[in-house]
């Protein structure tokens, strides 16, 4: 057999082991998060708690300002 066959078998076994380890229950934890969807210059913001929502709002403002600076510097006829 070639080296690639041995490497393939080792990777399959590693995948099986990692899958088994992944089924072990973890202690409960609180997951928080947020996100932003930019449709042109208009943000759609969502979040699971107030702290992550504040971070996403700041990110949305920064992205809108960067978009505005880009439009003004490139002389685009967006307006």
HELIX and SHEET records of a PDB file:
HELIX    1   1 UNK A    3  UNK A   22  1                                  20    
HELIX    2   2 UNK A   50  UNK A   74  1                                  25    
SHEET    1   A 2 UNK A  34  UNK A  39  0                                        
SHEET    2   A 2 UNK A  42  UNK A  47 -1                                        
END                                                                             
